[in-house]
Amino acid sequence: MSEFPKDHNDPAVGGIAADRLRSIIERVERLEEERKGLAGDIKDIFTEAKSAGFDVKVIRQIIRIRKQEPSEVEEQETLLDIYRRALGM
């Protein structure tokens, strides 16, 4: 026999507010569906960029750089330059 009550209609089964829990879960599920849709839209944009002759890998790199703080970008570029010079590039 289960230690948990089986009445699914009780609004506070086991001390848990079932309606609130259901609401939270449903909100997350909706957002996950939206995220899937957005991921599809982003994929379509990259396909468009590629068909227009742009290098998608470089576009992704630019997007990643634009998310960073300017000082962080500068530090990375400085290190990249130092490493290239150390390797004779």
Contacts in CASP RR format, 6 or more apart in sequence:
PFRMAT RR
TARGET T0000
AUTHOR 0000-0000-0000
METHOD contacts of the structure
MODEL  1
MSEFPKDHNDPAVGGIAADRLRSIIERVERLEEERKGLAGDIKDIFTEAK
SAGFDVKVIRQIIRIRKQEPSEVEEQETLLDIYRRALGM
4 13 0 8 1.000
4 14 0 8 1.000
5 13 0 8 1.000
5 14 0 8 1.000
7 13 0 8 1.000
8 18 0 8 1.000
10 18 0 8 1.000
11 17 0 8 1.000
11 18 0 8 1.000
11 19 0 8 1.000
12 18 0 8 1.000
46 56 0 8 1.000
46 59 0 8 1.000
46 60 0 8 1.000
49 56 0 8 1.000
49 59 0 8 1.000
50 56 0 8 1.000
65 73 0 8 1.000
68 76 0 8 1.000
END
